[in-house]
């Protein structure tokens, strides 16, 4: 089975690791010189909890969260984050609160839809958007527009990895950023210097993983 040479970096957090591969990688919107592997963080409970605890630190004392909108298959992390945000703590704004964890339905390729029975979990609620990564920001921007369309209020944008400090006018809080990978680069596909230099694409990547070429 085709594979990549994944390098694993330990971090200050227990069960929190940064896994990457170097090369030439393409998404639907951009090209980059790193593939950041977050599959274990989305699916392995100990790692999902570690990500949730790291993200919790940005929100629990100063942000109201009624609903966590999970993009890119982040439901396990979202559930851990909801549990962590609702723990009893005298400075926790969401202590003893029941937080909804929802995932959108995509129609027509990229448009987000919430069915009628899900809309009450969005309308008039403080909604945190949780994504795997924020690079081009297009998916998160679509989610922001959808939440507003259905009458929700954005309480935050959180991700495992982000190259942006803000998206759609809201701060982005992430576990990892380009400071963890100082030579990380991402380009619009038509401006990619690796393509212009004739370097072949190593793999197609998205939130589910990679397909080596």
Secondary structure, DSSP 8 states (H G I E B T S, - for coil): ------EEEE-SSTT-EEEEEEEEEE-SSEEEEEEEE-HHHHH-HHHHHHHHHHHHHHHTTT---SEEEE-TT-HHHHHHHHHHHTS--TT-TTTT---EEEE-EEETTTEEE--HHHHTTTTTSEEEEEEEEESS-HHHHHHHHHHHHTT-EEEEEEEEEES-SEETTEEEEEEEEGGGSTT--EEEGGG-HHHHTT----EEEETTEEEE-
